[in-house]
Amino acid sequence: MRLRRHCKKTWRQSQTSTALCVPLCTQRGRVGPKGEQIGFFKFPDEEEMKKRWIHAIRRDVGRFFRISGLAKVCSLHFKLSDISKGLGR
C-alpha cells in the first residue's frame, strides 16, 4: 500500500493537463529552479525509444504506472544535447 501512495504523489496532474511521471520530480510550471524555461515532452511512439525512456526514469509499466496521452517528462530530466528544437519552437 505504501507504493500506491508514493505513485499517486509522483503521478500528479498539472493545470495544463500534463501528467508528470518521473518519481520524486518536484517541477511545476514552465520556469525551472535556476530561472530557465522548462519544456514538457510526451513519450515517443516508437516502442524501442519508449522503453529507453521508461528505463531512464526508473519506472515499470504495470498496475501503478501506465503511459497515457497526458504522460510527460520535463526538460530537467534531459541533457541539453538530447533536445532538438523543431519548427515553431
PyRosetta script that sets phi, psi and omega in degrees:
from pyrosetta import init, pose_from_sequence

init()
pose = pose_from_sequence("MRLRRHCKKTWRQSQTSTALCVPLCTQRGRVGPKGEQIGFFKFPDEEEMKKRWIHAIRRDVGRFFRISGLAKVCSLHFKLSDISKGLGR")
pose.set_psi(1, -31.0)
pose.set_omega(1, 178.9)
pose.set_phi(2, -62.7)
pose.set_psi(2, -37.9)
pose.set_omega(2, 179.3)
pose.set_phi(3, -60.9)
pose.set_psi(3, -43.6)
pose.set_omega(3, 179.7)
pose.set_phi(4, -59.2)
pose.set_psi(4, -45.8)
pose.set_omega(4, 179.7)
pose.set_phi(5, -61.3)
pose.set_psi(5, -43.4)
pose.set_omega(5, 179.7)
pose.set_phi(6, -61.7)
pose.set_psi(6, -43.4)
pose.set_omega(6, -178.5)
pose.set_phi(7, -66.3)
pose.set_psi(7, -36.3)
pose.set_omega(7, 178.0)
pose.set_phi(8, -63.8)
pose.set_psi(8, -36.4)
pose.set_omega(8, 179.0)
pose.set_phi(9, -69.5)
pose.set_psi(9, -37.3)
pose.set_omega(9, -176.6)
pose.set_phi(10, -84.9)
pose.set_psi(10, -15.7)
pose.set_omega(10, 178.5)
pose.set_phi(11, -107.4)
pose.set_psi(11, 80.0)
pose.set_omega(11, -175.3)
pose.set_phi(12, -107.7)
pose.set_psi(12, 157.3)
pose.set_omega(12, -178.4)
pose.set_phi(13, -101.4)
pose.set_psi(13, 127.3)
pose.set_omega(13, 177.6)
pose.set_phi(14, -96.4)
pose.set_psi(14, 177.3)
pose.set_omega(14, -178.4)
pose.set_phi(15, -67.6)
pose.set_psi(15, -19.0)
pose.set_omega(15, -178.1)
pose.set_phi(16, -94.8)
pose.set_psi(16, 19.8)
pose.set_omega(16, -178.4)
pose.set_phi(17, 55.4)
pose.set_psi(17, 44.6)
pose.set_omega(17, 177.4)
pose.set_phi(18, -117.2)
pose.set_psi(18, 125.8)
pose.set_omega(18, 178.1)
pose.set_phi(19, -95.6)
pose.set_psi(19, 109.9)
pose.set_omega(19, 179.8)
pose.set_phi(20, -81.9)
pose.set_psi(20, 129.7)
pose.set_omega(20, -168.2)
pose.set_phi(21, -124.9)
pose.set_psi(21, 14.7)
pose.set_omega(21, 177.0)
pose.set_phi(22, -90.4)
pose.set_psi(22, 123.0)
pose.set_omega(22, -178.5)
pose.set_phi(23, -55.2)
pose.set_psi(23, 135.8)
pose.set_omega(23, 176.1)
pose.set_phi(24, 65.1)
pose.set_psi(24, 10.9)
pose.set_omega(24, 175.1)
pose.set_phi(25, -74.7)
pose.set_psi(25, 130.1)
pose.set_omega(25, -178.2)
pose.set_phi(26, -109.0)
pose.set_psi(26, 8.0)
pose.set_omega(26, -178.0)
pose.set_phi(27, -66.8)
pose.set_psi(27, 129.4)
pose.set_omega(27, 173.2)
pose.set_phi(28, -135.5)
pose.set_psi(28, 137.5)
pose.set_omega(28, 178.3)
pose.set_phi(29, 86.9)
pose.set_psi(29, -178.2)
pose.set_omega(29, -172.7)
pose.set_phi(30, -101.5)
pose.set_psi(30, 6.9)
pose.set_omega(30, 177.5)
pose.set_phi(31, -120.0)
pose.set_psi(31, 126.6)
pose.set_omega(31, -177.3)
pose.set_phi(32, -80.2)
pose.set_psi(32, 178.4)
pose.set_omega(32, -177.0)
pose.set_phi(33, -64.4)
pose.set_psi(33, -22.8)
pose.set_omega(33, 178.7)
pose.set_phi(34, -103.9)
pose.set_psi(34, 13.7)
pose.set_omega(34, 179.3)
pose.set_phi(35, 85.5)
pose.set_psi(35, 3.8)
pose.set_omega(35, -179.1)
pose.set_phi(36, -78.0)
pose.set_psi(36, 155.4)
pose.set_omega(36, 178.1)
pose.set_phi(37, -76.0)
pose.set_psi(37, 135.5)
pose.set_omega(37, -178.4)
pose.set_phi(38, -108.9)
pose.set_psi(38, 134.8)
pose.set_omega(38, 174.8)
pose.set_phi(39, -112.0)
pose.set_psi(39, 161.7)
pose.set_omega(39, 179.4)
pose.set_phi(40, -125.2)
pose.set_psi(40, 133.7)
pose.set_omega(40, -173.7)
pose.set_phi(41, -120.9)
pose.set_psi(41, 132.5)
pose.set_omega(41, 176.6)
pose.set_phi(42, -80.4)
pose.set_psi(42, 158.1)
pose.set_omega(42, 179.3)
pose.set_phi(43, -65.3)
pose.set_psi(43, 143.0)
pose.set_omega(43, 179.8)
pose.set_phi(44, -66.9)
pose.set_psi(44, 154.0)
pose.set_omega(44, 178.1)
pose.set_phi(45, -77.0)
pose.set_psi(45, -30.8)
pose.set_omega(45, -177.7)
pose.set_phi(46, -68.0)
pose.set_psi(46, 124.6)
pose.set_omega(46, -170.7)
pose.set_phi(47, -59.9)
pose.set_psi(47, -42.7)
pose.set_omega(47, -177.7)
pose.set_phi(48, -65.4)
pose.set_psi(48, -42.5)
pose.set_omega(48, 178.4)
pose.set_phi(49, -67.4)
pose.set_psi(49, -38.0)
pose.set_omega(49, 177.8)
pose.set_phi(50, -60.8)
pose.set_psi(50, -42.3)
pose.set_omega(50, 177.8)
pose.set_phi(51, -61.6)
pose.set_psi(51, -38.9)
pose.set_omega(51, 178.6)
pose.set_phi(52, -65.1)
pose.set_psi(52, -39.9)
pose.set_omega(52, 177.3)
pose.set_phi(53, -63.7)
pose.set_psi(53, -46.2)
pose.set_omega(53, -179.0)
pose.set_phi(54, -60.2)
pose.set_psi(54, -42.4)
pose.set_omega(54, 177.4)
pose.set_phi(55, -64.0)
pose.set_psi(55, -42.2)
pose.set_omega(55, -177.3)
pose.set_phi(56, -64.7)
pose.set_psi(56, -33.9)
pose.set_omega(56, 179.3)
pose.set_phi(57, -91.9)
pose.set_psi(57, 5.7)
pose.set_omega(57, 175.8)
pose.set_phi(58, 57.6)
pose.set_psi(58, 53.1)
pose.set_omega(58, 176.4)
pose.set_phi(59, -123.8)
pose.set_psi(59, 159.8)
pose.set_omega(59, 173.0)
pose.set_phi(60, -126.2)
pose.set_psi(60, 127.1)
pose.set_omega(60, 176.6)
pose.set_phi(61, -68.5)
pose.set_psi(61, 131.7)
pose.set_omega(61, -178.8)
pose.set_phi(62, 175.5)
pose.set_psi(62, -149.4)
pose.set_omega(62, -174.9)
pose.set_phi(63, -59.3)
pose.set_psi(63, -37.7)
pose.set_omega(63, -174.4)
pose.set_phi(64, -101.8)
pose.set_psi(64, -1.6)
pose.set_omega(64, 179.8)
pose.set_phi(65, -150.4)
pose.set_psi(65, 129.3)
pose.set_omega(65, 172.5)
pose.set_phi(66, -144.7)
pose.set_psi(66, 154.4)
pose.set_omega(66, -178.6)
pose.set_phi(67, -94.3)
pose.set_psi(67, 117.2)
pose.set_omega(67, 176.7)
pose.set_phi(68, -108.9)
pose.set_psi(68, 179.8)
pose.set_omega(68, 177.5)
pose.set_phi(69, -65.6)
pose.set_psi(69, -17.5)
pose.set_omega(69, -179.9)
pose.set_phi(70, -91.1)
pose.set_psi(70, -10.7)
pose.set_omega(70, -175.1)
pose.set_phi(71, -67.7)
pose.set_psi(71, 126.0)
pose.set_omega(71, -178.7)
pose.set_phi(72, -136.2)
pose.set_psi(72, 156.7)
pose.set_omega(72, 173.6)
pose.set_phi(73, -123.0)
pose.set_psi(73, 130.5)
pose.set_omega(73, -177.8)
pose.set_phi(74, -79.7)
pose.set_psi(74, 159.9)
pose.set_omega(74, -174.0)
pose.set_phi(75, -66.3)
pose.set_psi(75, -14.1)
pose.set_omega(75, 177.2)
pose.set_phi(76, -64.8)
pose.set_psi(76, -18.0)
pose.set_omega(76, -177.4)
pose.set_phi(77, -97.2)
pose.set_psi(77, 12.6)
pose.set_omega(77, 178.3)
pose.set_phi(78, -123.0)
pose.set_psi(78, 153.2)
pose.set_omega(78, 168.2)
pose.set_phi(79, -77.9)
pose.set_psi(79, 150.1)
pose.set_omega(79, 178.5)
pose.set_phi(80, -57.4)
pose.set_psi(80, -35.0)
pose.set_omega(80, -180.0)
pose.set_phi(81, -69.5)
pose.set_psi(81, -16.6)
pose.set_omega(81, 179.0)
pose.set_phi(82, -80.3)
pose.set_psi(82, -16.4)
pose.set_omega(82, -173.0)
pose.set_phi(83, -102.0)
pose.set_psi(83, 124.3)
pose.set_omega(83, 174.0)
pose.set_phi(84, -115.4)
pose.set_psi(84, 134.9)
pose.set_omega(84, -177.9)
pose.set_phi(85, -91.6)
pose.set_psi(85, 134.5)
pose.set_omega(85, 179.2)
pose.set_phi(86, -101.3)
pose.set_psi(86, -170.7)
pose.set_omega(86, 178.0)
pose.set_phi(87, -62.6)
pose.set_psi(87, 141.1)
pose.set_omega(87, 177.1)
pose.set_phi(88, 79.6)
pose.set_psi(88, 11.5)
pose.set_omega(88, 179.4)
pose.set_phi(89, -118.1)
pose.dump_pdb("model.pdb")
